[in-house]
Amino acid sequence: MSINPKLLEDLSARRKTAELAGGKDKLEKRKAKGQLSARERLQALFDNGEFQEFGQHAAHTCHRFGLKDKKLPGDGVVCGAGFVDGRPVAAFSQDFTVGGGALGRIHSKKICDLMDYAHDTGIPVVSVNDSGGARIQEGVDSLSGYGQVFYKNVFLSGVVPQVAIIAGPCAGGAAYSPALADFIIMTQKNANMFICGPGVIKAATGENASLEQFATASAHASVAGNIHIVADDDKHAIELSAELLSYLPSNNISDPPHHLDAEWEIPHDPRMNEAVPDTNKMPLDTHEVISYLVDDEHFFEIMRDFAPNLITGFARIGGIVVGIIGNNPKVKAGTLDIDSSDKGARFIRTCNIYNIPIVNLVDVPGFMPGLAQERGGIIRHGAKMLFAYASATVPKITLIMRKAYGGAYLAMCSSDMGADVVYAWPTAEIAVMGAEGAVGVLFKKEIAEAEDPAKRTAELVEEYHDEFASPYQAAANAMITDVIEPAETRSKIAQALRLTLSKRDTRPPKKHGNIPL
C-alpha cells in the first residue's frame, strides 16, 4: 500500500500556488523593475537557495471588506531558516505581490513565530521589508500585529543579530520594526521609508516635501542617519547582509567568527610611516591608515555617509574580528559633534553586545564648537560616547595617532575610560587643548608685553608642545602602554588583540545603566 496520489497532487498544487504568490503577471512586473520576488530574495540569501519554510500554507482569517473569498498565499510573507555561508540564519521576506505585503494577524504571527525560533536556537534574523503597511481590513488586529512584532524585535535585541533590508515601501508604523534592528540596509531604487508621506506633511504643516527629500536611501543614509548601508539593488542588499553577518556571532554568548588560524605575527609595514603627514596642519587620511591596518585591506564600513567625521566599521586584524572607530580629520577636522557622537556610541554598544573587540584610532582636536551644537545638546550627545566606552566590557585597544585634546581625548577611549591597551605614535599630542590655544591662555600677559608678540608666541608654543603635547609625558605617567613607530601598528595591535581575547570584566548587578539618550 502507498499514499493516495491525490493527496500528493493536492500538496504539490498548494505549493505551486504559494510559490506563484500574487501571480505571474505581478512577478514579471517586478522583474522588469529589477526587483526579486519575496521568495527569490530568501533563495539568494541562503546557501544553494535552500531553506525550510515556515507557514507556507498559512492563510488570513479576515472575512470583512471583500476578503472572505480572497486568497492571499502565505498571507503575504515568506518565512524560513537555512544556512548562510554554512551558519544557520532565520529570515522573512514580505511579499508585495500578495495584498501589497500588508501586515495582518497571521502575517504578524508568522514573523513572531520565526523570531521566537531564532531566539530559542540562538541564530540571527534577516528581514526583507516590502509592504504597503497595515492591512486596513483587519483593523485593530493589524495594529496589534505590529505591536507584537515590535515587542519581539526588542525581546531579541542584544540576544541575536537583527539585520533589516528595506527593498520596497516601508511606511508609517511599519518603519519601526527595521528601526529596532541592529542594522538597516536599504536599496537605492524601488524603496522608501517614512512615517508621514508628502500628503500628510502638506496637510499638517503646509510644507511641500517630496519623497526624494526624506524617504530615499540617500536621504536616510546621509541626512537622517536612519540606515547603515546603501545597496544598489535587491541582489546587492542580500550580498551585503551576508557579508555583514560574516563579522557577527550567531548570538550574544558566542564569539565572533574569528579566524584564529590566521597569521598574527606580522612584519612591519613602512607604508604606515609614509601615511603620516610631516606637519599636523595637514589632515591624516584615516581610511588609508585603516587599509594598512586590516587584513587584506578590507574594511566593511558602517554608516559611511552619515557623520563622516567619525569612521565606523568591521574588519579583521590578524584574523580577529574587530569594530573600528576612527576620527576623520578630512571632515570637520575630525571633531566630535552631535551626529558623530550618536553614531559612535551606537556602534560601540553594538560591538559590546556581540563580543567584538574595539580598535580606536584617535586624531581628535576636540568637540565641535558652535551655537548650534550647544543648543542642540552636544553635552548630552557627547556623553553617550563616554557612557558607551565606559560600559563596554569587550577588549578595547586605542591608538593615538596625532591630536588627542580635552574631553574628546577621553571620549575616544583613553586608559581612564577603560582602554586595555593604549598605543601612541611619536606624533601624538595629548593635552587639555592645542598648544596655540593653551599658550594664548597661560601666557596672555607675557605675550602682550613682548617686543615681538608673534615671535614670543611661536617660542612658547614650541616649548609647550615639547613639554606637554608629546606622548612622552603621558607615557611617563603610565597613561599609555607604549610609544610605537607607525610601521609597527598592525603588528602591535594584532598582538594586543590576541592577548586580550580572554578578557573578563564583571560589573555590579543592575538592570542597565542610564545612558543619556
VOGU-3710 file (C-alpha; in Angstrom, 3 decimals, decimal comma):
1> msinpklled> 0,000/0,000/0,000  1,224/3,514/-0,770  -0,011/7,013/-0,057  -3,041/8,182/-2,024  -1,641/10,020/-5,110  -4,392/12,616/-4,880  -3,003/13,771/-1,544  0,412/14,288/-3,096  -1,125/16,082/-6,059  -3,037/18,356/-3,687
11> lsarrktael> 0,157/19,137/-1,739  2,040/19,887/-4,963  -0,743/22,183/-6,183  -0,805/24,080/-2,880  2,960/24,550/-3,003  2,777/25,883/-6,558  0,071/28,331/-5,531  2,246/29,588/-2,671  5,283/29,906/-4,931  3,321/31,871/-7,519
21> aggkdklekr> 2,445/34,373/-4,802  0,443/37,197/-6,393  0,593/35,626/-9,841  2,868/35,521/-12,880  1,894/38,987/-14,122  2,849/40,721/-10,884  6,091/38,761/-10,626  7,021/39,696/-14,192  6,355/43,390/-13,499  8,689/43,259/-10,517
31> kakgqlsare> 11,339/41,533/-12,585  11,078/44,296/-15,191  11,777/46,856/-12,442  14,889/44,939/-11,377  13,314/43,545/-8,214  13,463/39,979/-6,964  10,342/38,261/-5,678  9,985/37,701/-1,923  10,901/34,031/-2,364  13,850/34,811/-4,663
41> rlqalfdnge> 15,252/37,157/-2,042  15,417/34,339/0,506  16,784/31,934/-2,085  19,543/34,467/-2,857  20,374/34,720/0,850  20,520/31,033/1,759  23,228/28,629/0,607  22,193/26,817/-2,575  18,871/28,664/-2,448  17,532/26,122/0,025
51> fqefgqhaah> 15,635/26,792/3,252  12,994/25,273/5,491  9,896/27,346/5,006  7,671/28,134/7,981  3,929/28,669/7,442  3,743/28,195/3,690  0,094/27,169/3,991  -0,919/29,912/6,415  -3,961/31,950/5,399  -5,632/35,121/6,620
61> tchrfglkdk> -8,752/34,889/8,746  -10,419/38,166/7,778  -13,953/37,860/6,353  -14,760/41,551/6,027  -14,416/44,175/3,296  -14,188/41,709/0,415  -11,523/39,427/1,889  -13,796/36,482/2,715  -13,153/34,625/-0,529  -9,835/36,226/-1,435
71> klpgdgvvcg> -6,728/34,034/-1,340  -3,527/35,581/-0,013  -0,805/32,904/-0,331  1,301/32,708/2,823  -0,604/35,802/3,996  1,910/37,997/2,221  5,168/36,924/3,876  7,676/34,122/3,241  9,432/32,856/6,378  12,181/30,294/6,714
81> agfvdgrpva> 15,512/29,164/8,132  18,588/27,948/6,319  22,337/28,407/6,107  24,311/31,495/5,117  27,957/30,666/4,489  27,383/27,477/6,445  25,890/29,197/9,502  22,185/28,937/10,455  20,069/32,060/9,943  16,329/32,803/10,125
91> afsqdftvgg> 14,765/35,189/7,630  11,445/36,531/6,420  10,571/38,409/3,259  7,376/40,400/2,830  5,635/39,822/-0,500  4,280/42,986/-2,117  2,583/40,936/-4,852  0,234/39,434/-2,246  -2,125/42,102/-0,975  0,629/44,696/-1,122
101> galgrihskk> 2,529/42,782/1,553  0,189/44,354/4,101  0,510/43,077/7,640  -2,425/41,248/9,181  -2,831/38,952/12,170  -1,492/35,762/10,557  1,236/37,654/8,712  2,374/39,004/12,080  2,110/35,601/13,752  4,359/34,036/11,133
111> icdlmdyahd> 7,026/36,689/11,745  6,753/36,415/15,537  6,912/32,615/15,420  10,073/32,826/13,302  11,624/35,311/15,724  10,809/33,000/18,636  12,520/30,203/16,720  15,592/32,428/16,199  15,668/33,264/19,907  15,340/29,650/21,013
121> tgipvvsvnd> 18,032/28,426/18,607  20,315/31,441/19,015  20,560/32,462/15,366  20,433/35,825/13,531  17,304/37,226/11,877  17,298/38,885/8,460  14,114/40,698/7,447  13,250/41,973/3,978  10,720/44,768/4,292  8,495/45,415/1,273
131> sggariqegv> 4,992/46,254/2,465  2,206/48,737/1,979  1,738/48,839/5,757  -1,120/47,693/7,925  -3,944/45,660/6,399  -6,753/48,146/6,905  -9,443/45,479/6,516  -8,253/43,793/9,718  -8,415/46,998/11,742  -7,105/46,743/15,291
141> dslsgygqvf> -5,859/43,191/14,679  -3,314/44,651/12,290  -2,185/47,252/14,832  -1,907/44,506/17,423  0,211/42,527/14,973  2,665/45,401/14,631  2,873/45,721/18,395  3,716/42,033/18,704  6,452/42,315/16,064  7,949/45,374/17,788
151> yknvflsgvv> 7,912/43,533/21,106  9,779/40,609/19,560  12,310/42,983/17,996  13,098/44,349/21,440  12,990/40,889/23,030  15,652/39,700/20,583  17,714/42,910/20,804  21,103/42,163/22,282  20,472/38,416/22,031  20,788/37,650/18,312
161> pqvaiiagpc> 21,797/39,962/15,450  18,909/41,523/13,553  19,538/42,815/10,035  16,713/44,612/8,198  16,638/45,174/4,449  14,352/47,873/3,029  13,642/46,755/-0,543  10,277/48,398/-1,193  7,812/50,680/0,583  8,102/50,796/4,368
171> aggaayspal> 5,686/53,418/5,605  4,083/54,509/8,849  4,304/52,113/11,766  5,975/49,521/9,536  9,176/51,595/9,689  9,643/50,960/13,388  10,440/47,252/13,094  13,588/47,834/10,995  14,387/50,840/13,196  14,571/48,426/16,146
181> adfiimtqkn> 17,026/46,131/14,328  20,809/46,264/14,754  21,463/47,224/11,131  19,413/48,539/8,217  20,364/48,059/4,561  18,290/49,970/2,007  18,218/49,760/-1,787  18,803/52,862/-3,897  15,880/52,082/-6,199  12,304/50,971/-5,568
191> anmficgpgv> 12,499/51,588/-1,797  11,308/54,327/0,520  10,791/54,619/4,243  8,861/57,263/6,139  6,338/57,875/8,893  4,285/60,572/7,158  4,114/60,928/3,380  4,130/64,192/1,399  0,334/64,486/1,533  0,166/64,198/5,309
201> ikaatgenas> 3,067/66,615/5,759  1,343/69,151/3,478  -1,985/68,815/5,297  -0,472/69,054/8,766  2,227/71,697/8,298  1,702/73,310/4,909  5,174/72,183/3,822  5,803/70,864/0,330  8,124/67,867/0,620  8,899/65,233/-1,988
211> leqfatasah> 9,803/61,640/-1,111  13,290/62,263/-2,525  13,917/64,779/0,243  13,309/62,451/3,166  12,279/58,905/2,237  15,020/57,583/-0,053  18,115/55,574/0,817  20,286/58,610/0,123  18,299/60,834/2,487  18,269/58,251/5,270
221> asvagnihiv> 21,977/57,441/4,858  23,394/60,955/4,715  20,899/63,241/6,480  18,685/61,355/8,925  21,158/58,623/9,859  18,362/56,054/9,993  20,098/53,428/7,872  23,562/51,904/7,947  24,309/50,752/4,401  23,036/51,669/0,926
231> adddkhaiel> 22,688/48,878/-1,651  22,439/49,183/-5,413  19,584/46,687/-5,751  17,982/43,609/-4,178  20,848/41,273/-5,059  23,429/43,676/-3,694  21,431/44,128/-0,472  21,366/40,368/0,066  25,118/40,134/-0,579  25,787/42,947/1,889
241> saellsylps> 23,648/41,303/4,569  25,586/38,049/4,157  28,909/39,887/4,396  27,719/41,783/7,472  26,750/38,505/9,154  30,264/37,202/8,458  31,561/39,614/11,133  28,857/38,871/13,719  28,416/35,938/16,099  25,205/33,936/15,947
251> nnisdpphhl> 24,192/35,245/19,372  25,379/37,218/22,375  27,008/34,276/24,182  29,041/33,160/21,175  32,351/34,552/19,981  32,503/36,391/16,672  33,718/34,315/13,714  37,427/34,960/14,283  39,956/33,285/12,016  42,206/32,077/14,802
261> daeweiphdp> 44,454/30,161/12,440  45,410/33,385/10,625  48,967/34,698/10,877  49,203/37,394/13,521  52,974/37,780/13,888  53,056/40,456/11,223  56,121/42,228/9,800  56,398/45,999/9,987  54,736/47,991/7,203  56,730/51,077/6,104
271> rmneavpdtn> 53,694/52,368/4,225  52,199/53,392/7,559  55,143/55,740/8,201  54,570/57,321/4,805  50,869/57,804/5,542  51,655/60,276/8,349  51,981/63,890/7,108  55,124/65,692/8,234  53,064/68,511/9,738  49,969/68,381/11,905
281> kmpldthevi> 48,461/71,107/9,766  47,896/68,520/7,036  44,975/66,138/7,627  45,741/62,475/8,161  43,892/60,057/5,868  42,344/57,668/8,393  40,865/55,485/5,647  44,391/54,920/4,348  45,578/54,020/7,857  42,720/51,528/8,169
291> sylvddehff> 43,550/49,923/4,825  47,118/49,235/6,013  45,931/48,079/9,423  43,326/45,449/8,497  43,616/42,031/6,872  43,572/42,098/3,063  42,989/45,863/3,250  39,273/45,036/3,517  37,093/47,302/5,645  33,302/46,911/5,878
301> eimrdfapnl> 32,235/50,457/6,673  29,037/51,173/8,607  27,116/54,458/8,167  29,696/55,746/5,701  27,611/58,721/4,570  26,340/59,883/7,965  28,601/61,971/10,226  31,700/61,110/8,125  33,936/62,922/10,607  33,821/59,631/12,535
311> itgfariggi> 34,543/56,364/10,716  32,972/53,112/11,934  33,049/49,599/10,545  34,144/45,990/10,792  37,325/44,240/9,719  39,763/41,566/10,810  43,236/42,206/12,176  45,402/39,118/12,372  42,234/37,081/11,925  40,389/38,704/14,848
321> vvgiignnpk> 37,038/40,388/14,105  37,142/43,996/15,283  34,960/47,074/15,272  36,992/50,098/14,207  36,186/53,649/15,300  38,372/56,402/13,920  38,344/60,178/13,740  38,437/61,519/10,182  40,458/64,778/10,063  39,407/65,306/6,441
331> vkagtldids> 35,861/66,130/7,586  35,286/68,870/10,184  38,926/68,366/11,226  37,872/65,117/12,892  35,958/66,860/15,679  33,208/65,054/17,546  29,774/66,604/17,103  26,183/65,631/17,880  25,730/63,246/14,970  29,138/61,581/15,192
341> sdkgarfirt> 28,696/61,060/18,940  25,371/59,292/18,343  26,904/57,233/15,546  29,932/56,248/17,612  28,018/55,408/20,787  25,573/53,182/18,921  28,403/51,334/17,182  30,344/50,838/20,441  27,295/49,346/22,137  26,622/47,062/19,167
351> cniynipivn> 30,189/45,746/19,324  29,877/45,229/23,062  26,634/43,261/22,699  28,221/40,836/20,272  31,631/40,433/21,961  33,526/42,247/19,212  36,817/43,903/20,292  37,036/47,627/19,576  40,023/49,381/17,989  40,052/53,173/18,331
361> lvdvpgfmpg> 42,092/55,396/16,001  42,432/58,830/17,557  43,156/62,153/15,885  40,654/64,488/17,509  41,083/68,207/18,242  38,010/68,343/20,472  34,243/68,592/20,365  32,777/70,751/17,625  32,303/74,341/18,836  29,294/76,398/17,830
371> laqerggiir> 25,950/77,739/18,957  24,018/75,099/17,010  25,972/72,340/18,730  25,492/73,806/22,200  21,780/74,415/21,685  21,407/71,019/20,050  22,649/69,251/23,165  26,290/68,392/22,449  26,797/67,792/26,171  24,124/65,088/26,249
381> hgakmlfaya> 25,160/63,577/22,930  28,873/63,659/23,678  28,206/61,963/26,998  26,848/58,988/25,062  30,376/58,269/23,802  31,739/58,373/27,347  28,931/56,145/28,598  29,289/53,642/25,764  33,042/53,217/26,190  32,968/53,081/29,983
391> satvpkitli> 30,221/50,467/29,996  31,762/48,285/27,265  33,424/45,138/28,605  34,972/43,873/25,365  38,714/44,326/24,652  39,412/47,979/23,830  42,627/48,920/22,015  43,347/52,618/21,455  45,912/54,126/19,100  46,597/57,848/19,486
401> mrkayggayl> 47,850/58,900/16,083  48,078/62,665/16,470  45,771/65,087/18,268  44,008/63,965/21,443  42,718/67,134/23,065  40,478/67,793/26,024  37,276/65,890/26,682  37,370/64,405/23,191  40,580/62,576/24,176  38,597/60,874/26,925
411> amcssdmgad> 35,582/60,335/24,662  37,754/58,342/22,239  38,571/55,797/24,963  41,669/56,776/26,897  43,107/54,470/29,546  40,976/56,283/32,127  37,854/55,296/30,180  38,731/51,630/30,234  41,081/51,048/27,307  43,027/47,830/27,893
421> vvyawptaei> 45,981/48,847/25,717  46,868/52,369/24,574  49,498/52,935/21,913  50,717/56,311/20,704  52,731/57,316/17,684  55,605/59,796/18,241  53,350/62,338/16,509  50,708/62,071/19,251  49,691/65,255/21,048  47,891/64,546/24,311
431> avmgaegavg> 46,813/67,734/26,055  43,926/69,690/27,504  43,927/71,783/24,333  46,166/72,600/21,377  49,469/74,331/22,062  48,373/77,566/20,393  45,209/77,806/22,463  46,936/76,877/25,707  49,699/79,438/25,214  47,135/82,144/24,493
441> vlfkkeiaea> 45,520/81,453/27,867  48,586/80,743/30,016  50,887/83,462/28,690  48,438/86,130/27,612  50,101/88,910/29,624  53,654/87,916/28,713  52,824/87,840/25,009  51,102/91,223/25,197  54,193/92,790/26,831  56,731/91,190/24,469
451> edpakrtael> 58,624/93,333/21,940  57,683/90,842/19,202  54,431/89,117/20,280  54,355/86,813/17,244  57,920/85,612/17,781  57,371/85,095/21,517  54,119/83,209/20,835  55,921/80,865/18,440  58,646/80,215/21,044  56,119/79,492/23,785
461> veeyhdefas> 54,074/77,229/21,506  57,166/75,176/20,717  58,130/74,954/24,406  54,592/73,971/25,412  54,347/71,400/22,659  57,676/69,777/23,555  56,849/69,584/27,262  53,125/68,923/27,390  51,779/67,873/23,995  54,089/64,981/23,165
471> pyqaaanami> 53,217/61,366/24,028  56,103/61,064/26,456  54,562/62,968/29,343  51,552/60,633/29,191  53,943/57,689/28,929  55,872/58,921/31,964  52,603/58,978/33,899  51,751/55,420/32,790  48,720/56,672/30,840  49,746/54,872/27,666
481> tdviepaetr> 51,114/51,387/27,168  53,831/52,191/24,639  55,020/54,694/22,067  55,346/52,872/18,759  56,547/53,550/15,249  53,616/53,796/12,811  55,117/50,901/10,812  54,681/48,684/13,886  50,976/49,443/14,258  49,422/46,410/12,573
491> skiaqalrlt> 51,819/44,034/14,328  51,297/45,599/17,749  47,508/45,752/17,526  47,274/42,180/16,204  49,305/41,023/19,208  47,254/43,117/21,644  44,026/41,610/20,299  45,305/38,065/20,814  46,430/38,908/24,347  43,070/40,427/25,343
501> lskrdtrppk> 40,724/37,806/23,859  40,431/36,130/27,260  39,402/39,393/28,962  36,738/39,117/31,681  35,124/42,244/33,110  32,447/41,822/35,772  30,218/44,794/36,603  27,900/45,440/39,584  24,457/43,787/39,296  21,864/46,172/37,798
511> khgnipl> 19,115/46,188/35,194  21,070/48,559/32,956  22,865/51,870/33,131  21,004/55,090/32,343  22,641/56,291/29,125  21,868/59,974/28,378  19,531/59,365/25,427
//
